[in-house]
Amino acid sequence: MSIFPRFYPVIRPSLISLTLLLLTGILIGWMMMSVEVPHTPVDAVAATVEVVPIQRHDTGIDFAVDGEVIPFRRIDLIAEVQGRVVYKSEKCRLGQYVYQDELLMRIDPVDYQLAVGQAETAVSQAKVNINENEVQKANVEKELTLARERLELSRRDFERNQTLVERGTIPQADLENVQSSFLATQEIIQRHENQFRVLETQEERLNVTLHREELALETAKLNLARTEVRAPIAGVITADSFEVNSFVQKGAYVAKILDTSQLEIQCSLLMRQIQWIWRQSEEGTGYVFAPTPVTIIYEMDGERWAWEGTLKTLDGGIMNPVTRMVPCRVRVDNPQAGRWAHGILSEASGPPMLFAGMYVQVIVHSKPDILLFRIPERALLPGNRIWTVVDGKLRQHSIRIAASTPEGVLFYAEAETIRPNDLVVVSPLASPTEGSPVQTAQHVVRSP
């Protein structure tokens, strides 16, 4: 027999009570939801923010790029005359340092000394020939002077005899004899004049010959001087290719010298960095920069050394198609004038030499003629945005960044709403909105 009929009177009152409780709870909840609770607006409470003043930046823009040290110039020594090597300096070997005008090698000079002697003899003979010609000219000139005097006497005698013939004092035959003597004197003068012109022409030819022989003498002396090969610059021998008693041909390579008095550094700059350098002064336009100082840093075993240099020119004037950067050249006038910059050593330990092939950091000290502002890095938000506080309210600005430096972020002063000493927010903001009221911290944090 089923047990439900026995307990049915007990279960029915329990279900009714449960239903009443549920309805009562629903009614109470509906009444509570319908009661209006006072709401305090969030905007009514002004958030406290930390601010710093925006600084005007007038000290230029320092930026760093990587560079490689390269030789300023490398000179190939070429034999300018041929012959047997009779002397080679001990300095003319790989890795040795030589000074300017130092003798490196000597080619046997005997043949060239003989050539100088022959050329000197030829010059002397040419001068003798010119002297002889001048003596002949002087003699002909004297004879010509005497002949002209005789011609004048003959002319007078002819005129006098002509008068006497007209008077009938002397016969016509005497006049013809005087006339014959007059014509003979004219012929002598003409012959002397022709001879004098020949001597003048011969003088020009002899002078040309003398000039040619003098040039031959200068060439012989120059070849004799070229038997001594001297260092054209001070530097390090990077290669040599001859020994004593070897025969060298004219034009043969004998050694290479690396100029260590100056060095250059290859580096690449972005176009905006190039623009900063262009805008330093009116001198820097196109492919020529206004001289811009740079600092070269080389780091080794935690030590840093520095050299001073100058950025002046582009390196070829062609932009790299891969990196989209412009190659430039930095000149280091004194590679040995390095200074200790940072580390655990003392300055007395001395800097290393600046060698070609070193990888260095180039810090360019540009001073563009543009207005820049500076803010702490923590004030910059994603998207190059900043918040400022004006009359107790937040204002948002979009800025164009110029560079990031240890002093802070530099940006162009393009927005008319931003002025020096405006307060920029440096503390985090939860949900900032334009025009939200804020209050600044009592202690204003100054920018670096």
URWO-V99094 format. One record per pair of residues at least 12 apart in sequence whose ideal C-beta (glycine too) atoms are under 6 Angstrom apart, sorted by the first residue. I is the first residue (numbers start at 0). J is the second residue. D is the distance in whole Angstrom. If there is no record, write none. Layout:
I	J	D
I	J	D
//
This chain:
45	436	4
45	437	6
45	438	5
46	437	5
47	438	5
47	440	6
48	424	5
48	426	5
48	437	5
49	425	5
49	426	4
49	440	5
49	444	6
50	388	6
50	422	4
50	424	6
50	439	5
51	425	6
51	444	5
51	446	5
52	420	5
53	372	5
53	374	6
53	419	6
53	421	5
53	423	5
54	373	5
54	446	5
55	419	4
56	371	4
56	373	4
56	409	6
59	365	6
59	366	4
60	275	6
60	365	5
60	402	5
61	362	6
61	364	5
62	272	6
62	363	6
62	402	6
63	360	5
63	362	5
64	266	5
64	361	5
66	264	4
66	265	6
66	266	4
66	359	5
66	361	4
67	265	5
67	358	6
68	262	6
68	264	5
68	355	5
68	357	4
69	263	5
69	265	6
69	355	6
70	257	5
70	355	5
71	258	5
71	261	4
71	262	5
71	263	5
72	258	5
73	257	5
74	256	5
75	252	6
75	255	5
76	253	5
76	254	4
77	250	6
77	252	6
78	247	4
78	251	5
78	253	5
79	225	4
80	222	5
80	225	5
80	249	6
81	248	5
81	249	4
82	106	4
82	107	5
83	107	5
83	246	5
84	104	6
84	241	6
84	243	5
84	245	5
85	105	6
85	107	5
86	105	4
87	104	5
87	243	5
88	102	6
88	103	5
91	103	4
91	239	6
92	239	6
93	236	6
95	236	5
96	235	5
97	230	4
98	233	5
99	230	6
99	232	6
99	233	5
100	229	5
101	230	5
102	227	6
102	229	5
103	228	5
103	230	6
104	228	5
105	227	5
106	226	4
108	223	6
108	226	4
111	222	5
111	223	4
111	226	6
114	219	4
115	219	4
115	220	6
115	223	5
118	215	5
118	216	4
118	219	4
119	216	6
121	212	4
122	212	5
122	213	6
122	216	5
125	208	5
125	209	4
125	212	5
128	205	5
129	205	5
132	198	6
132	201	5
132	202	5
132	205	6
135	198	5
136	198	4
139	191	6
139	194	5
139	195	5
142	191	5
143	191	4
146	187	5
146	188	5
146	191	6
147	188	6
149	184	5
150	184	4
150	188	6
153	180	5
153	181	4
153	184	5
156	177	5
157	177	5
157	178	6
157	181	5
160	173	6
160	174	5
160	177	5
161	174	6
232	258	5
233	260	6
234	256	4
234	257	5
234	258	5
234	259	5
235	257	5
235	259	6
236	254	6
237	255	5
237	257	5
238	255	4
239	254	4
241	253	5
261	332	6
262	331	5
262	334	5
262	353	6
263	328	5
263	330	6
264	329	4
266	327	6
266	361	5
267	324	4
267	326	5
268	325	5
268	327	6
269	324	6
273	325	6
275	365	4
275	367	4
276	288	5
276	291	5
276	365	5
278	367	4
278	368	5
279	366	6
279	367	6
286	313	5
286	316	5
288	311	6
290	309	5
290	311	6
291	310	4
291	365	6
292	364	5
293	308	5
293	310	5
293	329	5
293	361	5
293	363	5
294	362	4
295	308	5
295	359	5
295	361	6
296	360	4
297	357	6
297	359	5
301	342	6
302	342	4
302	344	6
303	340	4
303	341	4
303	342	6
304	337	5
304	339	6
304	340	6
304	350	4
305	338	5
305	340	4
306	331	6
306	337	5
306	353	6
308	329	5
308	330	6
308	331	4
309	330	5
310	329	5
312	328	5
313	327	6
314	326	4
314	327	6
314	328	5
329	361	6
334	353	4
337	350	3
370	412	4
371	401	6
371	409	5
372	410	6
372	412	5
373	407	5
373	409	6
374	407	6
374	408	5
374	423	5
375	407	5
375	425	6
375	446	5
376	408	5
377	425	5
378	423	5
378	425	5
379	408	5
383	398	5
383	400	6
384	397	6
385	423	5
386	424	4
386	431	6
387	421	5
387	423	5
388	422	5
388	437	6
391	436	6
392	434	5
392	436	6
393	431	6
393	435	5
393	437	6
395	433	6
396	414	6
396	417	6
398	410	4
399	411	5
406	447	5
407	447	6
//
